[in-house]
Amino acid sequence: MSEAIEVETTSSPAEPLAPQPDLSIAKTLFTGKILHANLFPYPRMAQEERETLTPMLEAIDAFLADRRDDFRRWDLEAGQPAAFIQELRELGLFGLIIPEDHGGLGLSNAAYARVLAQTSRYDTSVSLTIGAHSSIGMKGLLLFGNTEQRARYLPKLASGELIAAFCLTESSAGSDAAALRTTARRQPDGSWLLSGEKIWITNGGIADLYTVFARTDGTEGKITAFVVEAAWDGVSHGPHEDKMGIRASSTTTVSFADVRVPAENVLGEPGKGFKIAMAILNNGRTGLGGGAVGGMKALLALASQQAQERRQFDRPIAEFGLIREKLAQIAIDCFAAESVVWMVAHYIDSGFEDYSVEAAISKIFATEAANRAAWEALQIAGGNGYMREYPYEQAVRDARISPIFEGTNEILRLFIAMSGLKDAGKPLSDLKAAVDDIFAHPIKGFGVLSGYAGRRFTRATGVNLGPAFAHCPGELRPSCAVYEKYTAAFGGAAEQVLRRYGRGVVERQYDLKRLADITIDLFVGLCVMARATTLGIDDPAQRERVHAIAATFTQQAKRRMAANLRRLEHNEDEQMDRLAGAVLADGGYRWDILSG
Ligand SMILES: Cc1cc2nc3c(=O)[nH]c(=O)nc-3n(C[C@H](O)[C@H](O)[C@H](O)COP(=O)(O)OP(=O)(O)OC[C@H]3O[C@@H](n4cnc5c(N)ncnc54)[C@H](O)[C@@H]3O)c2cc1C
């Protein structure tokens, strides 16, 4: 359908564009426009930070490279020894993003994600121990802590004397995190009495400090965030969970039995806890993305060695098209994931106001790409891949958690679509009533996402679009034209979905997923284009390869986007829904070849 759309691609000389940190490029896509100013030029890490990072990455290599047997054993035994955690402390890995004046290394989000990419080359559980501490465990103190709280805790968190964990999930509050039941009751002296149980808390068994979210229903709001010390009376944790993957990473319940929390340990304002939780998760997503990229790079190196060493039919299997296709696809996915993760890290580091949708996109794309890579690397290794002696089966098990935690990829897709639609509908006066109420639907979780997603809306007018892809070299222009065409088509499709369903769109999950998937392809593809434009400027061989990756990703994205746009109109949603109903009524699959 969108093949027929005529879009002009100008070739005016590239003017430097002023970024618009108050606008979200991903949300702007829903209005049919590309905010070039927030794409070009692709960010480059500052020289000073590269100089800090290089020896750090070398130290990580030296520390982790020869520990493959340890990681395998800790995976089987399910736990990292205390001596190893101590070594992580000594290497400074708990102070990565804590400002230097509080004893940390003061790394940017981009540099931090790069460190997690390095640790993830060796072991995902190691990355999680470090990442759960920095990305979510103590991030609340960094983002919302007052001067006194920061002075009290950050130096000890930087040295690793205190390890942190993030306590949101409960048995009846997973994706619907706002349904949590842990309570904190204010006492006459201003302190709080905290009671409840959190489940599946990463670092739960080794943490000294918990960021805890509890119900404090009051005039200010329903949920409040607290900083709670593990040593306080009434705080305890359960045994290490026996998990499918990331088995060495500590996951436990954490219980609070009438724990007295002093007034000064409220994080941010009372009643604002849900927004704080979402802001922490949002800000931390590039850590997970960086880890996914590092894991993929390690897998690609293993898979390419395996493909060249293993001979069948008198040839290395690397000569077979079906193996080469897998290797090339992992490389494309990895390049795309890397491009989007570091673009989002740049938005965070540059003080962009609203990167929630972009961060969700980077998490979805990177975690799903990492899972495909693990699956295909194991397939390349064949039977060896299935054996514990080789690293592939652990890679598959370890990768599997990433689309589940820190917001499931389903919930994040719905969030992307709903956030974009809300902004797309606002300037259309006839749709304003519908979008104003769009998050008020009873799907739990969406009600509470509204304040977060709709904090401000993209002003669809007054967007500085810049000259269409004037920054892309000529070879990349055909790919650029694809994004121009599909963005325009997408803007029209998003408006049509809103017009068709109004506020009922919240129940159209099949369509919301399609809109989210198109947004993912557009934004990831645009990040790829921006990066391909700057990479290899002085190196023709590299430029050719990068441009080939960009063009191939674009063709693949184009096919997916075309299919998703088509399926907004022609689909089997009703049949699928009826079939799901029948499966639920039957309690599973009803047929058997015995009876015909
Ligand atoms: C190893 C591990 C570590 C973890 N670490 C932490 C941690 O450190 N801190 C913390 O607070 N939590 C942690 N979690 C919890 C994690 O964030 C939750 O598991 C996650 O949010 C999903 O919740 P749930 O498991 O209850 O799934 P559910 O919410 O029950 O979801 C089940 C399925 O239904 C889907 N679903 C749910 N609602 C909808 C909807 N409205 N529309 C469509 N689909 C829907 C989900 O996408 C999912 O596929 C961890 C979990 C694990 C397994």
The ligand as an ORCA input file, in Angstrom:
! r2SCAN-3c Opt
* xyz 0 1
  C      14.721    -13.309     37.364
  C      13.824    -12.161     37.674
  C      14.346    -11.003     38.244
  C      13.514     -9.945     38.581
  N      14.039     -8.834     39.210
  C      13.181     -7.904     39.711
  C      13.671     -6.842     40.545
  O      14.877     -6.715     40.787
  N      12.768     -5.974     41.082
  C      11.432     -6.067     40.839
  O      10.664     -5.263     41.362
  N      10.931     -7.052     40.027
  C      11.772     -7.973     39.482
  N      11.285     -8.986     38.701
  C       9.869     -9.027     38.384
  C       9.565     -8.700     36.921
  O       9.743     -7.333     36.699
  C       8.136     -9.204     36.626
  O       8.248    -10.597     36.499
  C       7.556     -8.583     35.372
  O       7.236     -7.247     35.603
  C       6.285     -9.297     34.892
  O       5.392     -9.517     35.925
  P       4.815    -10.986     36.159
  O       5.965    -11.930     36.146
  O       3.955    -10.955     37.363
  O       3.961    -11.302     34.874
  P       2.432    -10.932     34.651
  O       2.186     -9.503     34.879
  O       1.572    -11.916     35.370
  O       2.293    -11.178     33.085
  C       2.146    -12.477     32.524
  C       2.015    -12.317     31.007
  O       0.849    -11.538     30.712
  C       1.225    -10.405     29.944
  N       0.354     -9.293     30.336
  C       0.141     -8.801     31.587
  N      -0.713     -7.779     31.525
  C      -1.051     -7.595     30.227
  C      -1.890     -6.683     29.520
  N      -2.532     -5.675     30.132
  N      -1.999     -6.824     28.199
  C      -1.343     -7.789     27.544
  N      -0.518     -8.672     28.143
  C      -0.371     -8.575     29.474
  C       2.691    -10.163     30.257
  O       3.343     -9.459     29.238
  C       3.197    -11.579     30.391
  O       3.472    -12.122     29.126
  C      12.122    -10.034     38.317
  C      11.605    -11.183     37.706
  C      12.421    -12.235     37.403
  C      11.819    -13.473     36.797
*
